Amino acid sequence: MVPSDFENSHKDSFGISYYCKAKTTEAEEPTNYPLPDGSLITLPEPIILTIQDLQELGITPTPIHQQNPPHTLKNYNTNFWAEPNPQEFHTQINGVPVTARAIPTHYTFDYGDGRKYTTTHPGYRLADDVWDEPTPTSHQYSRAGDYVFTLSTYYRGEFSVAGGPWQVM
């Protein structure tokens, strides 16, 4: 069922729609958080983490790899892959334990020659003696040269307050 205020939805650069309900200014009931020691903390508002909060926690870049570096052959498949790195962060907000996690969702491989490829697949390593085998993330360079390969990883952020259910940021 589509909410009546679906005009508040947002479509990202990959065409995925997100429904965003505006925060009301109405006073909410205090929120109780049970702590691991059994005590209870009551806060006037619920604890909510945003994507900006996740970015401030210092996500470590996803490791990138090239098969048989540092060279390749012109017009051969050169295998590149990402090493998925889901990350978890533990902190406290107003004395309440909060766990946040960053889960890789998709990758943009920039091969350095003007070609890019965005995918949900991180790729994979081939056997050391394998050459010129296409993979989902391999690339063929049509000209000899020095290229700088880079990777951008996109994450989904989730958080849990006081061991409660995971919530999407």
Residue frames as qw, qx, qy, qz and C-alpha x, y, z in Angstrom:
[[0.000, 0.889, 0.458, 0.000, 0.00, 0.00, 0.00],
 [0.407, 0.386, -0.012, 0.828, 1.38, 3.40, -0.97],
 [0.214, -0.508, -0.486, 0.678, 1.17, 6.00, 1.83],
 [0.227, 0.873, 0.430, 0.019, -1.04, 8.99, 1.09],
 [0.050, -0.955, 0.192, 0.222, 1.94, 11.33, 1.44],
 [0.882, 0.079, 0.291, 0.362, 4.13, 9.37, -0.99],
 [0.389, 0.868, -0.028, 0.308, 5.31, 12.69, -2.40],
 [0.385, -0.834, 0.390, -0.070, 7.75, 12.65, 0.54],
 [0.946, -0.029, 0.244, 0.212, 9.53, 9.70, -1.07],
 [0.040, -0.813, 0.473, 0.336, 13.06, 9.94, -2.41],
 [0.940, 0.326, 0.071, 0.074, 14.57, 8.12, -5.41],
 [0.496, -0.646, 0.400, 0.421, 18.34, 7.58, -5.30],
 [0.214, 0.649, -0.521, -0.512, 20.74, 7.53, -8.26],
 [0.057, -0.120, 0.972, 0.193, 20.08, 3.79, -8.76],
 [0.455, -0.197, -0.519, -0.696, 16.30, 4.26, -9.07],
 [0.393, -0.320, -0.826, 0.247, 15.47, 2.84, -5.64],
 [0.281, -0.649, -0.154, -0.690, 12.63, 4.70, -3.91],
 [0.333, -0.144, -0.722, 0.589, 12.64, 5.37, -0.19],
 [0.302, -0.768, -0.434, -0.362, 9.62, 6.59, 1.72],
 [0.337, 0.090, -0.434, 0.831, 10.61, 9.34, 4.11],
 [0.309, -0.778, -0.536, -0.111, 8.06, 10.35, 6.72],
 [0.114, 0.657, -0.195, 0.719, 8.61, 13.85, 8.00],
 [0.372, -0.193, -0.698, 0.581, 9.36, 14.14, 11.71],
 [0.240, -0.791, -0.442, -0.348, 6.47, 15.75, 13.52],
 [0.092, 0.473, -0.382, 0.789, 6.80, 18.49, 16.08],
 [0.730, -0.511, -0.188, -0.412, 4.27, 16.80, 18.36],
 [0.282, -0.591, 0.678, -0.335, 5.61, 15.84, 21.77],
 [0.737, 0.075, -0.659, -0.135, 6.40, 12.15, 21.95],
 [0.826, -0.551, -0.017, -0.117, 6.25, 9.90, 24.99],
 [0.212, -0.743, 0.635, 0.003, 9.57, 9.37, 26.77],
 [0.835, 0.290, -0.458, -0.095, 11.54, 6.35, 25.56],
 [0.705, -0.571, 0.406, -0.110, 12.81, 3.70, 28.00],
 [0.637, 0.526, -0.562, 0.024, 16.06, 1.87, 27.28],
 [0.887, -0.449, 0.109, -0.003, 17.04, -1.20, 29.34],
 [0.138, 0.788, -0.599, 0.031, 20.79, -1.36, 29.94],
 [0.678, 0.211, -0.703, 0.034, 22.88, -4.56, 30.10],
 [0.138, 0.156, -0.763, 0.612, 23.14, -4.28, 33.90],
 [0.173, -0.506, -0.844, 0.051, 19.33, -4.37, 34.19],
 [0.034, -0.516, -0.303, 0.801, 18.87, -0.66, 34.96],
 [0.341, 0.703, 0.581, 0.227, 16.60, 1.55, 32.88],
 [0.185, -0.260, 0.063, 0.946, 17.31, 4.93, 31.28],
 [0.284, 0.759, 0.584, -0.048, 14.40, 7.14, 30.23],
 [0.276, -0.128, 0.250, 0.919, 15.07, 9.77, 27.59],
 [0.339, 0.527, 0.278, -0.728, 12.66, 12.48, 26.39],
 [0.644, 0.572, -0.232, -0.452, 13.13, 11.48, 22.71],
 [0.969, 0.047, 0.217, 0.105, 14.10, 8.24, 20.98],
 [0.340, -0.593, 0.526, 0.506, 17.70, 7.83, 19.84],
 [0.761, 0.609, 0.222, -0.029, 17.96, 8.04, 16.05],
 [0.464, -0.433, 0.463, 0.619, 21.16, 7.76, 13.99],
 [0.564, 0.763, 0.031, -0.316, 21.49, 9.25, 10.53],
 [0.853, 0.406, 0.024, 0.328, 23.76, 8.54, 7.57],
 [0.170, 0.835, -0.289, 0.437, 25.81, 11.59, 8.61],
 [0.638, -0.622, 0.399, -0.217, 26.32, 9.97, 12.05],
 [0.962, 0.042, 0.230, 0.141, 27.54, 6.79, 10.35],
 [0.613, 0.678, -0.106, 0.390, 29.99, 8.72, 8.17],
 [0.148, -0.836, 0.359, -0.387, 31.46, 10.36, 11.27],
 [0.871, -0.401, 0.277, -0.069, 32.23, 6.94, 12.79],
 [0.053, -0.705, 0.654, 0.269, 35.06, 6.48, 10.28],
 [0.941, 0.235, 0.211, -0.124, 34.20, 3.72, 7.83],
 [0.443, -0.467, 0.630, 0.435, 37.36, 1.97, 6.63],
 [0.506, 0.517, -0.390, -0.570, 37.70, 1.90, 2.81],
 [0.958, 0.113, 0.227, -0.135, 37.00, -1.40, 1.09],
 [0.413, -0.481, 0.644, 0.429, 40.24, -3.16, 0.08],
 [0.728, 0.607, -0.064, -0.311, 40.66, -3.46, -3.70],
 [0.631, -0.330, 0.644, 0.281, 42.73, -6.02, -5.57],
 [0.592, 0.620, -0.354, -0.373, 44.14, -6.69, -9.02],
 [0.975, -0.015, 0.208, 0.079, 45.03, -10.20, -10.16],
 [0.806, 0.090, 0.156, 0.563, 48.81, -10.55, -10.77],
 [0.050, 0.997, 0.030, -0.051, 49.67, -6.87, -10.16],
 [0.109, 0.626, 0.197, -0.747, 51.08, -4.46, -11.08],
 [0.113, 0.328, -0.575, -0.741, 50.99, -5.22, -14.82],
 [0.695, 0.375, 0.546, -0.278, 48.47, -6.54, -17.31],
 [0.355, 0.004, 0.678, 0.644, 48.32, -7.16, -21.04],
 [0.329, 0.282, -0.150, -0.888, 46.57, -4.99, -23.61],
 [0.655, 0.076, -0.427, -0.619, 43.23, -6.52, -24.76],
 [0.440, -0.062, -0.880, 0.166, 43.37, -9.19, -22.02],
 [0.568, -0.688, -0.320, -0.319, 40.86, -9.51, -19.19],
 [0.239, 0.329, -0.595, 0.693, 42.40, -8.04, -16.07],
 [0.534, -0.538, -0.650, -0.062, 40.66, -9.25, -12.95],
 [0.034, -0.367, 0.370, -0.853, 39.81, -6.71, -10.23],
 [0.529, -0.508, -0.666, -0.139, 37.78, -7.37, -7.10],
 [0.272, -0.633, 0.254, -0.678, 36.67, -5.77, -3.86],
 [0.376, -0.067, -0.856, 0.349, 36.99, -7.36, -0.45],
 [0.420, -0.678, -0.361, -0.483, 33.60, -6.75, 1.21],
 [0.349, 0.095, -0.599, 0.714, 34.09, -5.25, 4.64],
 [0.442, -0.727, -0.399, -0.343, 30.95, -4.93, 6.72],
 [0.301, 0.269, -0.495, 0.769, 31.83, -2.86, 9.78],
 [0.499, -0.691, -0.516, -0.082, 30.36, -2.48, 13.22],
 [0.172, 0.444, -0.313, 0.822, 30.80, 0.44, 15.62],
 [0.501, -0.581, -0.620, 0.167, 29.95, 0.63, 19.32],
 [0.115, 0.355, -0.177, 0.911, 29.29, 3.91, 21.10],
 [0.157, -0.541, -0.722, 0.402, 27.07, 5.48, 23.74],
 [0.050, -0.466, -0.239, -0.850, 24.54, 8.26, 23.38],
 [0.468, -0.535, 0.122, -0.692, 23.27, 9.84, 26.61],
 [0.392, -0.381, 0.758, -0.356, 24.56, 6.78, 28.50],
 [0.871, 0.209, 0.321, -0.309, 22.72, 4.30, 26.25],
 [0.437, -0.290, 0.729, 0.440, 24.76, 1.74, 24.28],
 [0.650, 0.641, 0.042, -0.407, 24.31, 2.05, 20.51],
 [0.575, -0.153, 0.680, 0.427, 25.68, -0.26, 17.82],
 [0.514, 0.706, -0.088, -0.480, 25.90, 0.93, 14.22],
 [0.661, -0.087, 0.653, 0.359, 26.90, -1.11, 11.22],
 [0.357, 0.653, -0.318, -0.588, 27.84, -0.32, 7.63],
 [0.728, 0.106, 0.673, 0.073, 27.03, -3.09, 5.13],
 [0.038, -0.321, 0.561, 0.762, 28.36, -2.85, 1.54],
 [0.627, 0.477, 0.479, -0.388, 25.51, -2.78, -1.00],
 [0.748, 0.613, 0.195, 0.164, 27.23, -1.96, -4.29],
 [0.565, -0.455, 0.296, 0.622, 30.55, -0.98, -5.81],
 [0.520, 0.849, -0.004, -0.099, 31.74, 1.32, -8.59],
 [0.762, -0.177, 0.335, 0.526, 34.92, 0.10, -10.24],
 [0.296, 0.926, -0.111, -0.206, 36.75, 2.94, -12.02],
 [0.924, 0.091, 0.178, 0.326, 39.34, 1.37, -14.30],
 [0.385, -0.640, 0.187, 0.638, 41.23, 4.63, -14.87],
 [0.280, 0.004, 0.617, 0.735, 40.77, 4.70, -18.64],
 [0.328, 0.015, -0.168, -0.929, 37.41, 6.48, -18.63],
 [0.617, -0.201, -0.659, -0.379, 35.36, 3.31, -18.08],
 [0.302, -0.253, 0.637, -0.662, 33.41, 2.58, -14.90],
 [0.532, -0.186, -0.773, -0.292, 31.25, -0.31, -13.81],
 [0.394, -0.299, 0.467, -0.733, 28.71, -0.28, -10.95],
 [0.655, -0.067, -0.720, -0.218, 27.52, -3.58, -9.52],
 [0.713, -0.561, 0.175, -0.382, 26.32, -5.32, -6.38],
 [0.981, 0.007, -0.085, 0.173, 28.91, -8.05, -7.03],
 [0.343, -0.860, 0.318, 0.203, 32.33, -7.46, -5.42],
 [0.592, 0.608, -0.527, -0.051, 34.09, -9.80, -7.85],
 [0.902, -0.373, 0.219, 0.003, 36.45, -12.61, -6.80],
 [0.163, -0.681, 0.671, 0.245, 40.03, -13.81, -7.02],
 [0.888, 0.342, -0.251, -0.179, 41.00, -16.31, -9.70],
 [0.916, -0.237, 0.121, 0.301, 43.64, -19.01, -9.32],
 [0.281, -0.759, 0.307, 0.501, 47.16, -17.59, -9.60],
 [0.378, -0.159, 0.725, 0.553, 47.88, -19.41, -12.87],
 [0.362, 0.661, 0.653, 0.080, 44.70, -18.17, -14.62],
 [0.124, -0.328, 0.191, 0.917, 45.02, -15.37, -17.21],
 [0.229, 0.068, -0.464, -0.853, 42.52, -13.64, -19.51],
 [0.141, -0.415, -0.898, -0.026, 39.41, -15.13, -17.89],
 [0.212, -0.478, -0.153, -0.839, 36.45, -12.74, -17.82],
 [0.217, -0.355, -0.775, 0.476, 34.83, -12.14, -14.43],
 [0.015, -0.844, -0.535, -0.046, 31.94, -9.86, -13.47],
 [0.206, -0.944, 0.003, 0.257, 34.44, -7.14, -12.55],
 [0.658, -0.141, 0.387, 0.630, 37.29, -7.73, -15.01],
 [0.271, 0.889, 0.022, -0.369, 38.31, -5.14, -17.60],
 [0.769, 0.236, 0.305, 0.510, 40.19, -5.06, -20.90],
 [0.111, -0.775, 0.127, 0.610, 42.50, -2.12, -21.58],
 [0.735, 0.615, 0.268, 0.102, 42.57, -1.29, -25.29],
 [0.384, 0.827, -0.246, 0.329, 45.67, 0.90, -25.07],
 [0.719, -0.075, -0.402, 0.561, 48.98, 0.53, -23.31],
 [0.040, -0.716, 0.092, -0.691, 49.53, 3.03, -20.53],
 [0.209, -0.014, -0.731, 0.649, 49.64, 3.71, -16.82],
 [0.448, -0.519, -0.421, -0.594, 46.17, 3.58, -15.24],
 [0.086, -0.171, 0.682, -0.706, 45.04, 4.22, -11.70],
 [0.452, -0.359, -0.765, -0.287, 42.27, 1.85, -10.65],
 [0.171, -0.178, 0.496, -0.832, 39.88, 3.05, -7.91],
 [0.311, -0.384, -0.862, -0.112, 36.84, 1.71, -6.12],
 [0.321, -0.272, 0.220, -0.880, 33.87, 3.45, -4.51],
 [0.252, -0.248, -0.931, 0.093, 31.82, 1.38, -2.08],
 [0.418, -0.390, -0.092, -0.815, 28.27, 2.27, -1.08],
 [0.159, -0.030, -0.894, 0.417, 26.93, 1.14, 2.29],
 [0.504, -0.598, -0.441, -0.440, 23.59, 0.60, 3.97],
 [0.047, 0.340, -0.598, 0.724, 23.60, 1.92, 7.53],
 [0.654, -0.483, -0.529, -0.240, 21.76, 0.23, 10.39],
 [0.020, 0.430, -0.581, 0.691, 21.74, 0.82, 14.12],
 [0.631, -0.430, -0.644, -0.037, 20.53, -0.89, 17.29],
 [0.179, -0.621, 0.308, -0.698, 19.84, 0.95, 20.54],
 [0.484, -0.389, 0.615, -0.485, 20.43, -0.94, 23.80],
 [0.211, -0.100, 0.970, 0.067, 20.41, -4.30, 22.02],
 [0.574, 0.453, 0.408, -0.547, 17.03, -3.62, 20.41],
 [0.751, 0.457, 0.458, 0.133, 16.02, -4.39, 16.83],
 [0.420, -0.112, 0.369, 0.822, 18.12, -3.17, 13.91],
 [0.291, 0.835, 0.332, -0.328, 16.82, 0.02, 12.31],
 [0.621, 0.425, 0.297, 0.588, 17.78, 1.39, 8.90],
 [0.240, -0.497, -0.063, 0.831, 19.45, 4.82, 8.86]]
